């Protein structure tokens, strides 16, 4: 919670907002009818950040699926994927490769996570 509050303070202080994907946006706003003013919806921005980071973490799997043609992504689940393997005997090695790809991406982003299956 402390990290969440710290990130919210950073977002609040920005006039322009740079997302993890590098897109500059204006923070989401809504009209507070009672106070008759625009307010930033910081939790929505945090949600957007989380979604973008999840996509960045999954991107190497998407690329490898196209490159290797050894499995098919049958379901995208926002924070994970369901896969179907062409050859079941090779699935363990492929999963180890995918885990390595995700962990390399996570390290490059400074994100502490791992792929579980």
N, C-alpha and C positions, 0 to 999 in steps of 0.2 A: 504494500500500500504506500509505503514511503516513496518508492521509485515512481509509482503512478502519480502521486501528488507533485513530485519534483518535475516530471514530464509535463504535467498540466500547467505548472507555473511557467515553464519554458514556452509552451505554445501560447499561453495568454500574453506573454511579453512580445510576441512577434507581430509585426504589421503584415508581413507576407509569410506564408507557411510553405516550407519545403518538405514534401512527403519523402518517405524512404526511397521511392522510385525516382526522386528528383523533380517532381512536378510541383511548380509553384502555384499555390491556390490562395484564395482568401478564406480564412476560417469560416466554417459553416456558421450561419447565424439564424436566429429565429426572433420573432417579434413577441416580446413580453407584453401582453395586453394590459395587465394590471399596472406595470410600471411605465408603459408606453415608450419602450425603448428596444433597440436591437441588442441581443445578447449572443455571445459565442456559445456554441454547443460543443464544448471541449470533449466530453465523453464520446461524441460522434467522431471527432478527429482521432482520438485514441483508438477507436474501433477500426477506423480506416487504416491507421498505421499498422495495427496487428494483422489485418487482412493483407496488406501489401507485403509485410515481412513474411507471412506464411507463403504467399505466392513466390517470393524471391527464394525461399527455402526449397520449394517444390520444383522450381524451374529446371534444375539439373536433371530431375527425373523425367520431366516432359521432353527435354532435349535428348536424353538417352533412349527414351522410348522410340523416338523418330529415327535416331541414328542406328540403334541395334536391331530393331524389329524383332526382338526376342520376347516381348510381352506387349499386351494391350492394356491401356487404361480404360477400364469399363465403368468406373464411377469416380467422379471428382466430388470430394466431401468437404471442401473449404479448408480443412486442416489435415487432410490426408487423401489418399487415393486407394481405390480397389483395383487390383491388377489381375490379369489372366495371362499365364505363361504359355508360350508355344510348346516348350518342352519342360515338363514338370521336374525332370531330373536336374535341370540346370537352374531351377528357381532359387535354390539356396545361394549359389554363387552370384546370381543377379541381384538378389536382395542385399548381399554383402556389398556389392558394388554401389547400389543405390544408397545404402547407409553411408558409405564413404563419401559419395558425392554430396549428400545433404550435409554431412558434418564439415566438409571442406567449405561449403557455401556458408554455413553457420559461423564458422571461424572467421571467414572473410568479412562477415557482417557484424562480428562481435556479439553474436547471439549464442547463449548457452542452451543447447538443445541436442536431441539425438533422434534418429529415426527408429521407431519401434515397429515390429511386425509380428 
